[in-house]
């Protein structure tokens, strides 16, 4: 009786995820965060500006050349207009797909090329990070992408678990989602700091599925980079759903389907 009861409960959590012309039976949905749930350039453009400002001030104070925002943008894979506002990002670049440690290493290298010792440049990078995180907490730059609140509400109504699997650190991911009141929709929020190997390895998907008690073959992974799609493939996920405009769809060759945004995803119980 207990086994049958659990089976019935499990079946109640199944839902049909409609993604364009394709559909997938799923027991959970795993979302990337930036570029999938939240507007990437709005959050990380602000963070990059704060990092550049915090790193440049001590450079100039010691008589070393400043680090222009455009140069740091090229280093990390994010572009800025003349007004200093982020205008786009490289889906396969360090800021979109790298870890915090990797970004700090690239920033440290910028200081080293300007004449700092490696250890001093590393201190400047860490101090810049501390300053940037404080400013981010004050200003809370975050925007939900189209269709995200509605899809998350539909998951809750259907009793379908949702989780976040992000290249960001867990603490930052929770903060960014909480600024918009979205953190409560997720049963799990898993950052790259919780696994040995980040994207494109399948570790985060596997960890999320273990915690949710679901088979990876019954989950859909939704993300905006091919690293997300490869992560889904590596873990044996049932669906790898990419988000990109038509002109960028070719950047996600490992996706089962590519849609413009979460607004094109529907749930049918």
Buried (B, 14 or more C-beta within 10 A) or exposed (E): EEEEEEEEEEEEBBBEBBBBEEBBEBBBBBBBBBBBBBBBBBBBBBBBBBBBBBBBBBBEEEEBEEBEBBEBBBBBBBBBEEEEEBEBBBBEBBBBBBBBEBBBBBBBBBBBEBEBEEEBBBBBBBBBBEBBBEBBEEEBBBEBBEBBBBBBEBBEEBEBBBBBBBBBBBEBBBBBBBBBEBBEBBBBBBBBBBBEEBBBBBBBBBBBBEEBEBEBEBBBBBBBBBBBBBBBBBBBBBBBBBBBEEEBBEBBEBBBBBBBBBBBBBBEE
